[in-house]
């Protein structure tokens, strides 16, 4: 089969994963919050807490901390504005399934664009057309097999746009510091993308900004071999972060994210043991078992061994430098996220395409190693596959079955019952301890 055919087939598979049965189950609590604030943006121009009849406020802190008058400031608004596109698409239908599909569709489209962008960036490090197609297909394959990534890119919430912006920031980063292209214009573009990421998912912007600063600092220390010169170099090479930080000062004063975090903290106390638990859950159970951490780590380790033992051609050196940069960004991003008092999969899955890119960029270099090294890497990869395959195969089969026959959750049943019993549900008062926004 031609490489281009493989790439096209994997693109179709990913598209089916993201858009298949997208209208069921109905929105869960956080997605419903996105929909409600998106609808109010179309009515008021901003996410209003009170629309004159109902309140929408689910932040775990006092209302006066996470609002400005009637404006919700408990999180930034990028996901709500993207959700408003879905609200517009849904207005032409009265069917719950079609309306849910319409609301989620813009997010799934952005998620598809994120993975395709990752594949395109990775393929750009290869010269021949067939090599480019195979590299892009390999990135797509790793993402298709990452069920946590696929599931989050389908949701009407921040992961899809945040993943796209994370990949875009990483792409600009590689262009600037690996390929050596551009200077001021590229730095300004990276600053703009970081600002957009903050407006979509501000913890992710903080994690990624810290990761970029750390990556530049480590690289400067490797080059300068002295602390003070390395600090000066790193400060100069992170000017995109400083520009973004300065541009965000008015927003920080308005949204007050640190005040919101301080108000939430008493409910979620943080300890070093909790950080270790996050690392175990996310590092091992998520990225090692269900994502591309093991292939990326093995391929990069093999590539580093090869690079130390022989002289590499410039294209191979660029691929290795890009893979090392991406791996460092992922490691520092995750380390920053583990310092949070709470970490969910949706807070870290944004770096999944970067791991796939690192694996594919470093694999060709690792394959240039001696026979013993290739055998060792293959054995380690087989061992990892034997450990991970049963879990991933079972989950992927379950996901495929859910696409063919979508399951109905409790919200689906509740909504169907209420619609059948009450022709005008707007007159109802519903008391519930959870899924308030869904109902």
C-alpha positions as CSV (number, residue, x, y, z in Angstrom):
1,X,0.0,0.0,0.0
2,X,1.3,3.5,-0.8
3,X,2.3,5.8,2.0
4,X,-0.2,8.4,0.9
5,X,-3.0,5.7,1.0
6,X,-2.1,4.8,4.5
7,X,-2.1,8.5,5.5
8,X,-5.5,9.0,3.9
9,X,-6.9,5.9,5.6
10,X,-5.7,6.9,9.0
11,X,-7.2,10.4,8.5
12,X,-10.5,8.8,7.8
13,X,-10.3,6.6,10.9
14,X,-9.5,9.6,13.1
15,X,-12.3,11.6,11.5
16,X,-14.7,8.7,12.3
17,X,-13.4,8.5,15.8
18,X,-14.0,12.2,16.4
19,X,-17.3,12.7,14.6
20,X,-18.9,9.3,14.9
21,X,-22.1,9.2,17.1
22,X,-21.1,12.7,18.4
23,X,-24.6,13.5,19.5
24,X,-24.8,10.7,22.1
25,X,-24.6,10.6,25.1
26,X,-26.0,14.0,25.7
27,X,-23.8,16.8,27.3
28,X,-22.3,16.1,30.7
29,X,-22.0,18.7,33.4
30,X,-18.9,20.7,32.2
31,X,-20.0,20.5,28.5
32,X,-23.4,21.8,29.5
33,X,-21.7,24.7,31.3
34,X,-19.9,25.5,28.0
35,X,-23.2,25.4,26.1
36,X,-25.0,27.7,28.6
37,X,-22.3,30.3,28.7
38,X,-22.0,30.1,24.9
39,X,-25.7,30.7,24.5
40,X,-25.4,33.7,26.8
41,X,-22.5,35.1,24.9
42,X,-24.8,35.2,21.8
43,X,-27.4,37.0,23.9
44,X,-25.3,39.3,26.0
45,X,-21.9,39.3,24.4
46,X,-20.3,37.8,27.5
47,X,-20.8,34.7,29.8
48,X,-23.5,36.1,32.0
49,X,-24.1,34.3,35.3
50,X,-27.8,35.4,35.6
51,X,-29.9,35.6,32.5
52,X,-32.9,36.9,34.4
53,X,-34.3,33.4,35.1
54,X,-31.5,31.0,35.9
55,X,-28.0,31.2,37.4
56,X,-25.1,29.4,35.9
57,X,-22.2,29.2,38.4
58,X,-20.3,26.1,39.2
59,X,-16.9,27.4,40.4
60,X,-15.8,25.9,43.8
61,X,-15.2,29.3,45.3
62,X,-17.3,32.3,46.6
63,X,-19.2,34.0,43.8
64,X,-17.6,37.4,44.5
65,X,-14.2,35.9,43.7
66,X,-15.2,34.4,40.4
67,X,-17.5,37.1,39.0
68,X,-17.3,40.8,38.0
69,X,-20.9,41.9,38.5
70,X,-22.9,39.5,36.3
71,X,-19.8,38.4,34.3
72,X,-18.4,34.9,35.0
73,X,-14.6,35.1,35.5
74,X,-14.0,31.7,37.1
75,X,-12.3,30.5,33.9
76,X,-11.3,32.2,30.7
77,X,-13.7,32.3,27.8
78,X,-12.1,30.8,24.7
79,X,-14.1,27.5,24.9
80,X,-17.3,29.5,25.4
81,X,-16.8,31.5,22.2
82,X,-16.0,28.4,20.3
83,X,-19.1,26.8,21.8
84,X,-21.2,29.7,20.5
85,X,-20.4,28.5,16.9
86,X,-22.0,25.2,17.9
87,X,-25.0,27.0,19.4
88,X,-25.6,28.7,16.1
89,X,-25.4,25.4,14.2
90,X,-27.8,23.8,16.7
91,X,-30.5,26.5,16.3
92,X,-31.9,24.8,13.2
93,X,-32.9,21.6,15.0
94,X,-35.2,20.6,17.8
95,X,-33.8,17.1,18.1
96,X,-31.6,16.7,21.2
97,X,-29.1,14.3,19.4
98,X,-28.6,16.7,16.5
99,X,-28.3,19.7,18.7
100,X,-25.6,17.9,20.8
101,X,-23.8,16.9,17.6
102,X,-23.9,20.5,16.4
103,X,-22.5,21.8,19.7
104,X,-19.6,19.3,19.8
105,X,-18.8,19.5,16.1
106,X,-16.6,22.7,16.2
107,X,-14.6,21.2,19.0
108,X,-14.1,17.9,17.1
109,X,-13.1,19.8,14.0
110,X,-10.5,21.8,16.0
111,X,-9.3,18.5,17.6
112,X,-8.9,17.0,14.1
113,X,-6.9,20.0,13.0
114,X,-4.7,19.7,16.1
115,X,-3.6,16.1,15.2
116,X,-3.2,16.9,11.5
117,X,-1.0,19.9,12.4
118,X,1.1,17.7,14.6
119,X,1.5,15.2,11.7
120,X,2.3,18.0,9.3
121,X,5.0,19.5,11.6
122,X,6.7,16.1,12.1
123,X,6.6,15.3,8.4
124,X,8.3,18.6,7.6
125,X,11.6,17.2,9.1
126,X,11.8,14.6,6.3
127,X,13.0,15.4,2.8
128,X,11.4,12.7,0.6
129,X,7.7,12.7,-0.2
130,X,7.3,9.1,0.9
131,X,9.1,9.7,4.1
132,X,6.9,12.7,4.9
133,X,3.7,10.7,4.3
134,X,5.0,7.8,6.4
135,X,6.0,10.2,9.3
136,X,2.6,11.9,9.2
137,X,0.8,8.5,9.1
138,X,2.8,7.3,12.1
139,X,1.9,10.4,14.1
140,X,-1.8,9.9,13.2
141,X,-1.5,6.2,14.1
142,X,-0.2,6.9,17.6
143,X,-3.0,9.5,18.1
144,X,-5.7,7.2,16.8
145,X,-4.5,4.6,19.4
146,X,-4.6,7.1,22.2
147,X,-8.2,6.8,23.4
148,X,-7.9,9.4,26.2
149,X,-6.8,12.0,23.5
150,X,-9.6,11.0,21.1
151,X,-12.3,11.1,23.8
152,X,-11.3,14.5,25.1
153,X,-11.1,16.0,21.6
154,X,-14.7,15.1,21.1
155,X,-15.9,17.1,24.1
156,X,-17.4,20.6,24.0
157,X,-14.8,21.8,26.4
158,X,-11.3,23.2,26.4
159,X,-9.1,20.1,25.4
160,X,-9.6,20.4,21.7
161,X,-8.7,24.1,21.2
162,X,-6.1,23.9,23.9
163,X,-4.5,20.9,22.2
164,X,-4.5,22.8,18.9
165,X,-2.8,25.8,20.4
166,X,-0.3,23.7,22.3
167,X,0.8,22.0,19.1
168,X,0.9,25.4,17.3
169,X,3.1,26.8,20.1
170,X,5.4,23.8,19.9
171,X,5.6,24.1,16.1
172,X,6.6,27.7,16.3
173,X,9.1,26.8,19.0
174,X,10.7,24.2,16.8
175,X,10.8,26.6,13.9
176,X,12.6,29.2,16.0
177,X,15.1,27.1,18.0
178,X,15.6,23.9,16.0
179,X,15.3,25.1,12.4
180,X,16.7,28.6,13.2
181,X,14.1,30.3,11.1
182,X,12.6,33.7,12.0
183,X,13.4,35.9,14.9
184,X,11.2,38.7,16.1
185,X,8.2,37.8,14.0
186,X,8.3,34.2,15.2
187,X,8.6,35.3,18.8
188,X,5.6,37.6,18.5
189,X,3.6,34.7,16.9
190,X,4.5,32.4,19.8
191,X,3.5,35.2,22.3
192,X,0.2,35.6,20.5
193,X,-0.5,31.8,20.6
194,X,0.3,31.7,24.3
195,X,-2.1,34.6,24.9
196,X,-4.8,32.7,23.0
197,X,-4.0,29.5,25.0
198,X,-4.4,31.5,28.2
199,X,-7.8,32.7,27.1
200,X,-8.8,29.0,26.3
201,X,-7.2,27.1,29.2
202,X,-5.1,29.3,31.5
203,X,-3.5,26.5,33.5
204,X,-2.2,25.0,30.3
205,X,-0.7,28.4,29.3
206,X,1.1,28.6,32.6
207,X,2.3,24.9,32.3
208,X,3.5,25.5,28.7
209,X,5.1,28.8,29.5
210,X,7.0,27.2,32.4
211,X,8.0,24.3,30.1
212,X,9.4,26.6,27.4
213,X,11.3,28.7,29.9
214,X,12.8,25.5,31.4
215,X,13.7,24.0,28.1
216,X,15.4,27.2,27.0
217,X,17.2,27.3,30.3
218,X,18.5,23.8,30.1
219,X,19.6,24.3,26.5
220,X,21.4,27.5,27.4
221,X,23.1,25.8,30.3
222,X,24.3,23.0,28.0
223,X,25.7,25.5,25.5
224,X,27.2,28.1,28.0
225,X,28.4,25.6,30.6
226,X,28.1,28.3,33.3
227,X,25.1,29.5,35.3
228,X,25.1,33.3,34.9
229,X,25.7,33.3,31.1
230,X,23.1,30.6,30.8
231,X,20.6,32.7,32.7
232,X,21.2,35.7,30.5
233,X,20.9,33.6,27.4
234,X,17.7,32.0,28.6
235,X,16.1,35.3,29.5
236,X,16.9,36.6,26.0
237,X,15.5,33.4,24.3
238,X,12.3,33.5,26.3
239,X,11.2,37.0,25.2
240,X,8.0,35.5,23.7
241,X,7.0,34.5,27.2
242,X,7.7,38.0,28.6
243,X,5.8,39.6,25.8
244,X,2.8,37.3,26.4
245,X,3.0,38.0,30.2
246,X,3.0,41.7,29.7
247,X,0.1,41.5,27.3
248,X,-1.9,39.5,29.8
249,X,-1.5,41.9,32.7
250,X,-4.9,43.6,32.2
251,X,-6.5,40.2,31.8
252,X,-4.8,38.9,35.0
253,X,-6.2,41.8,36.9
254,X,-9.7,41.3,35.5
255,X,-10.0,37.5,35.8
256,X,-8.0,37.2,39.0
257,X,-7.0,33.5,38.4
258,X,-4.7,33.4,41.4
259,X,-7.4,34.7,43.7
260,X,-9.7,32.0,42.4
261,X,-7.0,29.4,42.9
262,X,-6.4,30.7,46.5
263,X,-10.1,30.5,47.2
264,X,-10.3,26.9,45.9
265,X,-7.1,25.7,47.7
266,X,-8.7,25.1,51.2
267,X,-11.1,22.6,49.6
268,X,-8.2,20.8,47.9
269,X,-5.1,20.7,50.1
270,X,-1.8,20.0,48.4
271,X,0.9,17.7,49.7
272,X,4.1,16.2,48.2
273,X,2.4,12.8,48.4
274,X,-0.4,14.1,46.3
275,X,2.0,15.2,43.7
276,X,3.6,11.8,43.6
277,X,0.1,10.3,43.3
278,X,-0.5,12.6,40.3
279,X,2.7,11.5,38.7
280,X,1.8,7.8,39.2
281,X,-1.7,8.2,37.8
282,X,-0.9,10.4,34.9
283,X,2.6,9.3,34.1
284,X,2.0,5.5,34.4
285,X,-1.7,4.9,34.0
286,X,-2.3,7.5,31.4
287,X,0.8,8.2,29.3
288,X,2.7,5.0,29.7
289,X,-0.2,2.6,29.4
290,X,-2.6,4.5,27.1
291,X,-0.5,6.9,25.2
292,X,2.8,7.4,23.4
293,X,5.2,7.8,26.4
294,X,6.9,4.4,26.0
295,X,7.5,4.6,22.2
296,X,8.8,8.2,22.6
297,X,11.1,7.4,25.5
298,X,12.5,4.3,23.9
299,X,13.0,5.9,20.5
300,X,14.6,9.0,22.0
301,X,16.9,7.0,24.3
302,X,18.1,4.9,21.3
303,X,18.6,8.1,19.2
304,X,20.7,9.7,21.9
305,X,22.9,6.5,22.2
306,X,23.4,6.6,18.4
307,X,24.2,10.3,18.4
308,X,26.9,9.8,21.0
309,X,28.6,6.9,19.1
310,X,28.7,8.4,15.6
311,X,28.4,11.5,13.5
312,X,25.0,12.1,12.2
313,X,24.0,13.9,9.0
314,X,22.4,17.4,9.5
315,X,18.8,16.2,8.8
316,X,19.1,13.5,11.4
317,X,20.6,16.0,13.9
318,X,17.6,18.3,13.3
319,X,15.2,15.5,13.9
320,X,16.9,14.5,17.1
321,X,17.1,18.1,18.3
322,X,13.4,18.5,17.6
323,X,12.5,15.2,19.4
324,X,14.6,16.2,22.4
325,X,13.0,19.6,22.6
326,X,9.5,18.2,22.4
327,X,10.3,15.6,25.1
328,X,11.7,18.2,27.4
329,X,8.6,20.4,26.9
330,X,6.3,17.4,27.7
331,X,8.3,16.5,30.8
332,X,8.4,20.0,32.2
333,X,4.7,20.6,31.3
334,X,3.7,17.5,33.2
335,X,6.0,18.3,36.1
336,X,4.3,21.8,36.4
337,X,0.9,20.2,36.3
338,X,1.7,17.7,39.0
339,X,2.3,20.6,41.4
340,X,-1.5,21.4,41.1
341,X,-3.7,20.3,44.0
342,X,-5.9,18.6,41.4
343,X,-5.0,17.2,38.0
344,X,-7.5,15.5,35.6
345,X,-6.7,13.9,32.3
346,X,-8.2,16.9,30.5
347,X,-5.4,19.1,32.1
348,X,-2.5,17.1,30.6
349,X,-3.8,15.3,27.5
350,X,-2.9,18.4,25.4
351,X,0.7,17.2,25.2
352,X,-0.2,13.8,23.8
353,X,0.5,14.8,20.1
354,X,3.9,16.2,21.1
355,X,4.8,12.8,22.5
356,X,3.7,11.2,19.2
357,X,5.9,13.7,17.3
358,X,8.9,13.0,19.5
359,X,8.6,9.3,19.0
360,X,8.4,9.5,15.2
361,X,11.2,12.1,14.9
362,X,13.6,10.1,17.0
363,X,12.8,6.6,15.7
364,X,14.7,6.9,12.4
365,X,17.8,8.0,14.2
366,X,17.5,5.1,16.7
367,X,17.2,2.7,13.8
368,X,20.7,3.7,12.6
369,X,22.2,2.1,15.7
370,X,24.1,-1.1,15.9
371,X,22.3,-4.4,15.7
372,X,22.5,-5.0,19.5
373,X,20.8,-1.6,20.2
374,X,18.1,-2.3,17.7
375,X,17.4,-5.7,19.2
376,X,17.3,-4.2,22.7
377,X,14.9,-1.4,21.7
378,X,12.7,-3.9,19.8
379,X,12.6,-6.2,22.9
380,X,11.6,-3.3,25.1
381,X,8.9,-2.1,22.7
382,X,7.5,-5.7,22.5
383,X,7.5,-5.9,26.3
384,X,5.7,-2.6,26.6
385,X,3.2,-3.7,23.9
386,X,2.5,-7.0,25.8
387,X,1.8,-5.0,28.9
388,X,-0.3,-2.3,27.3
389,X,-2.1,-4.1,24.5
390,X,-4.8,-5.9,26.5
391,X,-6.0,-2.8,28.2
392,X,-5.8,-0.6,25.1
393,X,-7.4,-3.3,22.8
394,X,-10.3,-3.8,25.3
395,X,-10.9,0.0,25.6
396,X,-10.6,0.6,21.8
397,X,-13.1,-2.2,21.2
398,X,-15.5,-0.7,23.7
399,X,-15.1,2.7,22.1
400,X,-15.8,1.2,18.6
401,X,-18.9,-0.5,19.9
402,X,-20.1,2.8,21.5
403,X,-19.8,4.5,18.1
404,X,-21.9,1.8,16.5
405,X,-24.4,1.7,19.3
406,X,-24.1,4.8,21.5
407,X,-24.9,4.1,25.2
408,X,-27.5,6.2,27.0
409,X,-26.4,7.7,30.2
410,X,-28.6,8.9,33.2
411,X,-28.9,12.4,31.7
412,X,-30.2,10.9,28.5
413,X,-32.9,9.0,30.4
414,X,-33.8,11.9,32.6
415,X,-34.2,14.3,29.6
416,X,-36.3,11.8,27.7
417,X,-38.5,11.2,30.7
418,X,-39.0,14.9,31.4
419,X,-39.8,15.7,27.7
420,X,-42.4,12.9,27.6
421,X,-44.1,14.0,30.8
422,X,-43.8,17.8,30.4
423,X,-44.3,19.4,27.0
424,X,-42.9,22.7,28.4
425,X,-40.0,21.8,30.6
426,X,-39.0,25.5,31.0
427,X,-41.7,25.7,33.7
428,X,-40.1,23.0,35.8
429,X,-37.9,23.5,38.8
430,X,-35.4,20.6,39.0
431,X,-33.5,19.9,42.2
432,X,-30.3,17.8,41.8
433,X,-26.9,17.5,43.5
434,X,-25.0,17.1,40.2
435,X,-25.5,17.6,36.5
436,X,-27.3,20.8,37.2
437,X,-26.2,22.5,34.1
438,X,-27.0,19.4,32.0
439,X,-30.6,19.5,33.0
